Amino acid sequence: MPAVLLGAVGFSVLVTPAQAYIDPGVGGMLLQLLLGGLAGAAVILRIYWQRVTDTYYRLTGRPEKVSKPAESDKEADD
């Protein structure tokens, strides 16, 4: 532990300032990364929505919603 502390203090004393800047295009890239991540999360949530609702209903003890049969199913029975 003391060696790590000594190394951290020594490193912080010896560090020189960096002559660097953030390129103007980086902001656009970060925005694209954020929007792409949100879009991906929305797609995954849409795909697994039924599992999410089933788990919620099971955990809360509510009865699951029963979907109504489609019109094409009624016509097929006739």
N, C-alpha and C positions, 0 to 999 in steps of 0.2 A: 504494500500500500504506500509506504513512504517513497518508494522508487517511482511509482506512478505520479504521485504528487510533485515530486522533484522534476520529473520529466515534463509535466504539464506546465509548471512555472518556467522552466528553462525554455520550453518551446514558445510560450507566450512572450518572453522577453526577446527572443531572437527573431521573431516574425517581423518582416518588413511590410510596409503598406503596398498593396497591389495597385498598379496603374491600369485599372480595368474599368470598363463601362458595360452597361447592358445595351445591346443593340436594339434599335427601335422595333425591329421585327419580332423580338422576343415576346412582346406583349400580345401581338396577334397570335403567335404560336401557343402561348399559354391559354388564351381565350379559346382557340380551337381545341386544345386538349381538354379544357373544362367542358365545353359544349359537347364534344364527342363522348366524354365520360358520362355526361347526363343522358345523352341519347341512348348509349349502350345500357345504362341502368334502367331506363324506361322500357326498352325492348325486353330485357330480362324479366322485369316486373310484369310486363304484359304476358309473356310466355308462361310464367309460373303463377299468375294471379289466382287460378283455381286452387292450387295447393295452399297459397297464403290464406285464402278465405276459408278453406276447409280446416286448416290448422287453427285459425282464429275461432271458428264456431266450436271446434272440439274443446279448446282451452276455456272458452267462456261458458260452455254448457248450453248454448243456444241451439235450437234445431236448425239443421241446414236448410237453405232455401231449395225448393223443388222447382225445377224449370218446367215451363209449360211446353207441351208437345207442339212442334211446328205444324203449320197448315198442311205441308206436304205429307206429314204423317197421318193426319186426319183423312186426307183424300185417298191415301193408300189403303186405309181400312174399309172404305166404302166399296 
